[in-house]
Amino acid sequence: MKKLNLLLSILLVASMVLLGACSSKSSGNSDEKEITFMFRGGEDEKTAYTAAIKKFEEQHEGVKVKIINTDADQYSTKLSAAVSGGNVPDVFYLDSGSIANYVDNGIIRDITEDVEKADFDLNSLWQFGVDIYRYDGETSGKGALYGLPKDVGPFALGYNKDMFEKAGIPIPDKDKAYTWDEFLKVSQDLTQDTDGDGEVDQWASGFNATWSLQSFAYSNGASFLNEAGDKVTVDTPEFAKSLQFFSDLSNKYNTTPNASQAETLDTYQRWMNGELAFFPVGPWDMSTYAKLDFEYDLMPWPSGDAGKSVAYVGSLGLVVSEMTQYPELATELAIYLSADEEAQQTLLDAQVQIPNLVDMAEEWASDTESVPSNKQEFLDIVQDYGVPYPTFATYNSQWLDEFWTNITPVVQGKKTAEEYLKEIQPKMQKLLDEANEQAKMSK
């Protein structure tokens, strides 16, 4: 999600205060309270949340929840418009990387005390999902609580089980990751011309760099940032090796559709059509992938020189507007959607996320009969080998956007990874320095 410009944010918040703007309101019935909930998602998620909120209303006489739903592509724009218009929803989705910005500009509420007083155990939720919404005014992930997880989103590696069986290749070990060499060997064996017309029509993979490169880089001992978050570290041999391997899958080994083939049909659709062996899978994909014509399952991401799998794990948060007319009620809705057992079961049944409740998630993952069989992989990422998106602890994403915006020549094999990283690191560092300075000014 794009972060708000600092100056614009301050002006917008000031305007909200001056106007006394607030999205909560009473209906024509003076005894009825209305709060708004804004979220993003497809039809399956909308249906699930509508059902969950209906139960919340039944439990709260005289309360109406107005649902505002958008698709993922429009959400950021519409949320920014709501903020600029002084009509911030009472409860809304916010990505974890935006928490500091929204707190510093007075847009979202500290819910620590209300959560502590609530009748539920915060420890029943994934620790990652809770801590990622903490902020102490300086460091993300520490201090007061400004949101609760809508979900935790582990990005597992999926594979086409039918394709493996048809090719006579052993099914991947769910407990042991391929090395890069092993992954390459299997990828080459699975890349085939299945109809004998001289053209490849089955590939091993079709990874999007934005969401998949992290796994290759971190598993090879590389990273985008140092621990202090003040230095861009992409100009290392470890990172160059990772990015080059990622590029070579397409341009040297031809196990991934090339640029022209991807333009003809994108890799997501090729996965859906059964033309790819490997593809990233998030919990939000389960309802869609349940309709696939082939059986898929989950496996660890291949490991580089660091000798271990690494995967992206994210989260969307449920946050409460600082301007809400009903702060306790709005916070209660956030808690309900995040931690109520019945609400979590409704969302789980819709196959749009894994449960936030650890015990419920573990019971769900123990079912190895339904697809995907290795649901435990999602939980392992959250508990053991997941890393947040690189912008989680930085004030904005512009420094990383610079990396993705200019990466195309490498992905297309027109520039080496080493050349690109040497060029891009100073540009990224300049933008990161500006972001860190902006963070200081916002205090």
Secondary structure, DSSP 8 states (H G I E B T S, - for coil): -----HHHHHHHHHHHHHHT--S-EE-SSTT-EEEEEEEE--HHHHHHHHHHHHHHHHHSTTEEEEEEEE-HHHHHHHHHHHHHTT---SEEEEEGGGHHHHHHTT-B---HHHHHHSSS-GGGB-HHHHHTTEE-SS-BTSSEE--EEEEEEE-EEEEEHHHHHHHT-----TTS--BHHHHHHHHHHH-B-TTSSSS--BEEE---HHHHHHHHHHTTT--SB-TTS-SB--SSHHHHHHHHHHHHHHHTS--S--HHHHHHS-HHHHHHTT-EEEEEE-GGGHHHHTT-SS-EEEE---B-TT-S--EEEEEEEEEEBTT-S-HHHHHHHHHHHHH-HHHHHHHHHTTSS--SBHHHHHHHHT--SSSSS-THHHHHIIIIIEE--TTTTSS-SHHHHHHHHT-HHHHTTSS-HHHHHHHHHHHHHHHHHHHHHHHHHH-
